[in-house]
Amino acid sequence: MLLGLGAAGGGALLAALPSKAQAQGQADEPGAVTSLQDRQPYLGIYQAGVTTPRQPMGLVVAFDVLATKRTDLERLFRTLTERIAFLTQGGTPPVIDPKFPPPDSGLMGPVVAPDNLSITVGVGASLFDQRFGLAGKKPSQLVRMPQFSNDALKEDLCHGDLMVQICSNTTDTNIHALRDIVKNTPDLLMVRWRQEGFVPPPRAAGEKQSSPRNLLGFKDGTANPDHNNDVEMKRLVWVQPDSSEPAWAINGTYGVVRIIRNFVERWDRTPLQEQESIIGRHKPTGAPLTGKAELDLPVYSDDPEGKRTPLDAHIRLANPRTPESLKNLILRRPFNYSNGVTKSGQLDMGLLFICFQSDLEAGFAHVQSRLNGEPLEEYIKPVGGGYFFILPGIADKSAFLGQSLLEATA
């Protein structure tokens, strides 16, 4: 599904571009890179970046909206739509009088490559205040992200009126896209916080990247629902007409972002047997403690006392695999992150957790309530993030992001 350029700024699309591969693999495997000519569609009933195969590099940035008038909010959504169209499809920025600031940062060179870029936009609960007349149409479960029992949330790393998830093959493409958005919305947006992340490439011949390893060294996401299964995605991820959500929100989804610090020094000094008991999987293979291969299904029915898989193991609490827990499944799309060193000399790294679901209470909120108090909490500390509603997609070239919301509140 390749779409032509449909953006302001104009320019010719790239028929063939030099390879910038960082890893070899199938295009549908997270962490796999082919070339700068990879292109994601930006038009459709859903936004890209949710069920899109996870790119190697991710970036989440939250903004405060500076606009104070409804007309300016519409201008913001239209501008974002235009920039998304150009950046994701690629092309040549216009040439202008050099006495004026250039229309592009030049980070990507004279031609902007699509580089498998997807840009996903969500709105926070704070956007539905009295500024724009949106209060009566707020998604039914959209609230300010609460502080859970193990959280140490930093206010300057949380929440926001608007969230943009930027993912591509390379870090410079993500940074270029962010700078482009900031440049084109100076009176409309102000960055509140941002976090970059990455997905590890395949490390061994034949190793599947559907579950890359996190910075604790364990495969992460083995039990994720199949993002290629349209029926399953409609059940779990995309808001449907028969839901309790307002009509404008159909084909949107709830996005949860959590910046989770990993205390890797402490973890690396923990015995392997204890690590595996905490997670519920064998570290080398990713297999459940009741199996031999990564994709073996965990078996709990004949282990009521947790003698093989502890009752408080992470995977058992997160997904107890009962008929009732089927409605609690979420689509996870996380990235690892590394931010350098803290003032106390510890490595500042962890998980940029991202997940999507059509029912926030049945999804992330319910799963997190089961995880509260788990043994893994000794080694992790959530410090930031937020809840956002991912807007429905851009239906065609005449449409713009947020159009259904603005029309519903006109």
N, C-alpha and C positions, 0 to 999 in steps of 0.2 A: 504494500500500500504506500506508494510514493506519490506525493502531491507536489505540484509546482509551486513556485513562489507566489505568495499572495499577500505582500506586505508593503508598507510604506518604506521608502528608501530605495526600492527598485534594485535592479541588478540582475545579471545573468546567473542562472544556476550552474553548478559545477557538474559537468558530465563525468569527469574523471579527475581524481585528486590523488596526490602522493599518499602512500601508506604511512600511518603513524601508529602502527601496531605496537602494543606493549605486551600482548600475550596471544597465544594461539588457542583457538577453541571454536565451538559452535556459537552462532550468533545468539541463540536462545539461552546460553549459559551465562549467569552473572560473572562478571570479571573478564569475559571474552571481548576482545577488541578486534575489529577488522581494519577499517581505514577511516580517514577523514570524510569520505563520501557517504558513510552511514547516515541515514535520514529517517527521522520519525515523523509521522503525520501530525499536524497540529489541528486539523479539522475533524469533527466527529461528535457524536452525542456525548462521549466521555472525554475528559482531558487525558492526555498522555502522561506517563510518569506514575501511574497507579498499577495497572496490569502490564505495563511495558516491561519487557525483560530488563532486569536491573543493570544499569551501566556501571563501569568500573569506578567512576568518580561521582560523588554526590555533594550537594551543598544545600543547606536550608538557611534561609534568611527571613527574619520577621521584621515587619515595618510598623511604625505608627503612621497613620494617615493624617496628613497635614491639611487636606481639603476640608473646607467648612460648609460648602454648598453642595447640593445634590448635583448641580450641573458639573461641578468639578469632579465629583465622584464618578460620574459617567465618563468624563474626559480621561480620568485615570484608567478605567476599565478599557476604554477604547485604545488608549496608548499602549497598555500592556498587551492587548490583542495584536496590535501592529508590530510591536517589537518581537513578540513570540513568533509571529508568522515569518518575519525576516530572519531571525536568529536560528530558528530550527530548520529552515529550508536552505539557508545560505545564499550568498550572492556578493555583489560588489557594492560597497557603500557609494553614495553619490559624491561627485567631485564638486567642491565649492570654492569660493574665493578664499585663498590662504590667509587673508587678513582676519578671517573669522575662525572660531574654534572648529576643528574637524568634526564631522558627524560621527566618526568612529574612533575608538581609542588606538587602533592600529595594532593591538596585541596579537591579532590573528594574521597580520599582514594585509596586503591590499585587497585580498579576497577572503570573505568570511566563509569558512567551511561549516557545514551542518554538524559534523562530528558526532552523530547519534544523539544530539541534544534534545532533551525534553524539558519543558518548563511547566510546572504545575502550580496553580494559584488557589489558595484557600483563604477563608475569612474567619476572624476570631469573634468571640461573643461581644467584645467591646465595640465592634463596628455597628452593632445593632442598638446604639444608644439613640439620643434625640437629635443628633446632628443631621441625619439624612432621611429621617422618617421611615426607617427600616424595622423599628422595634416590633411591630405587629407580625412580621414575617420571619422572625428568627427561627432557624431549625429547632425542632422541639427539644433536642438533647444537647444543644450547644451551650456550654457553660465555660467559665474560667476554670482551667485545669486545677483540681484540688491538690493539696499536699498530702501524700500518702505517708504511712508510718515510717518508712525508711528514707524519706526524701530530705534533702537539705537544699531546697530550692533557693536560687539566687534571683532576686527580682529582675536584675538586668539581663538575665538569661531566659526569661519566661514571657509567655503570652504575646500579644500583638494584635493589631487590627487586621493585618494582612500577612500571610505567609506565602513564600515562593520557594518551591523545591526545584533546584536546577541540577540536572544529571546529564553526563555525557561520557565520552571515552577518555577525556583528558582534563586535567585541572585547569589549564589555561583557558579552555573553552568555557568552563563554568565561571571563571573570574571575568572573562570578557563579557559574558551574558549579564552578570550582575552589574558590572560597571555601565553597560549599555542601558539597563533599566534605571539605574540611579541617575545617569546623565539626562535621561529623557523625562524624568518626573521630579525635578528639583523643588517644585512648589507643592507637590502632591504626596511625597513619601519621605520618611526619614528612617534610616536603618536603626532597629532596636537591638537586635542581636543576630549573630550568624554562627554557623558551625559547618565545617567541611568534613568530609568522610571519604572512605575508599573501601572497595571490595577486593579482597586478595585474589590474584589470578590463580589458575590451577598450579599446583606444586608438584604433582606426580602424574605420570602417564596414565591416562584413563580415569583420573579423578574427576568426578562430576562436580560442577560448580553450582548446582542447585542449592547446595548448602555449604558455602564457604566458611572458613574458620573465623571465629571472633578472636579478640586479643587474650582470651583465657585459654586459647588453644583448642577449643571444641568446635565441631561443626555446628553451624547455627542456621536453623530453618528447615531441617529435614522434614518436619511434619507440616510445612506450609501448604495451604490449599493450592491447587493447580490454577495458575493465572491464565492459562489457555482455555480453561473450561468455562464457557460463557454461561451455562446454566448455574454452575457453582458460584461464579462471580456475581450474578444477579441475586442469588440467594444470600450471599454473605457481604458483598461489597457495595453494589450500586443501589441507591434508593429507588424503590419501585412505586408505581402509581397506587398500590393498595396499602402503602405505609401510612404512618401518622404524621409524616412530614408535610410541609406546605407544598403545593403543586409545583412551585418554581424550582424546588430542590430535586426533583426527579432526575436521575442519572448523575447526581452528585454522590459524595460519600464523606464520612467523617474521617479526618486524618489526625493521628496522635503522633506527636514528636516528643521524644524524651532523650535528653543528654545524660547518659549514665556513666559516671566515672568508674573505672575498674582499678582496684588497689592491686596492681599487678605484682608489686614486690612481695606483698603478703601471700598472694595466690601462688607465686612461684616457689615459695617455701613450704607449701602445704603438700603432704604426701599424696601421691597419685591416687591411691585407693580412696582417700577422703574426697578428692576432687571429683572422682567418678561417682561416688555416692551422692554428692551434692547435686550434680547435674543429672544423673540417671543414665548416663551413656559411657561407653568405653572411649577413652580419649583418642587412641590411634585411628580407629575405624569409624567412629560415630555410631556404632551399633548400640541399641538399648542393652541394658544389663541382662535382659532376658533373651537376647539374640546374638547373632554372629556378624550380620552385615548392617550397614547404615539404614537401609530401607526396610529392614525387619520391623514389624509392628510391635511395640511394647505390649506385654501381656501382664495385666494386673489382676484379672479375675480369680486366679488361683494363688494369689499372694496377698491375702487380706491383711496380714500383719506386717507387710513390707520387709520380709526377710531377704528377698532378692532385689527388689527396687524399693528403697526407703519410701515411706508414706509422704515424707516431706521433700523428696527429690524434685528438682525444678521441673522436669518434664512431666512428672506425675501430677503435680499441683496445677501446672499450666493447662494440661489436657488430660484429664482422668480417663478419657476414652469410654465414656458412658453414653447411652442414647441421649441423655439430657444435655451433655456438653457439646453436642454437634452444633447447637445454635450459638456457642461461644467462640467459634473459630474466627480468627482474624487473618488478614493478608499482611504478612510482615515484609518490610522492604528496608532493612537496616544497613548501616555502613559503620565500619570501624573509624575511630578518629585518634589522632595524636596531636596534642597541643603544646608539646614541649615539656617544661619542668616547672613545678610549683615553687613558691617561695621557700618551702620547707625542704626542697631538694628531691621531691618525689616525682616520678613520671606521671604526667597528666595525660592519660589516655583512656579510651573506653569505647562505648557503643553509642552511635547516633541512631537510636531506635526510632523507626517509623512504621506505622501500621495503618491499615484502612479497614473500615467496616461500615455497613449501613445502619447498624444499631450500636451506638456507643456504649449504652448501659449493658447490653448483652455481650458485647465484644470486649474491648480493652478493660473497661471499668470492672467487669465481672472477673475477668482473668486476673487482674491486679489484686483484687480482693482475696482471691485464693492464694496468691503468692505472698501476701503480707506475712512477715515473720519467718519466711523460709531461711534455711541455713546460708544460702548464697548471699544474703544481705550483709554478712560480715565482710564481703569482698567487693561490694558495689555500693554506689551512692548516687542516686539521681539528683542532678543539680539544676536542670533547666528543661525547657520545652513548652508545650502548650497543646490545647485542643483547637482544631480548625475544621471548618466545613469546606471541603473541596468543591468548588463550583461546577455545575454541569459544563459540558464541552461547548466548543464553538461549532455550531451546526454547519455553517457554510461561510463563504467569504463575505456575505452581507451582514453576518452576525458578529457579536462581540461578547467577551467574557462578562458575566454578571448581568446580561441583558434580561434574562427571565426574572431575576430578583428585582431589578429596577422597574420593569413593567408591572410586576405584581404589586408594587407599592406606589405606583403612579397616582 
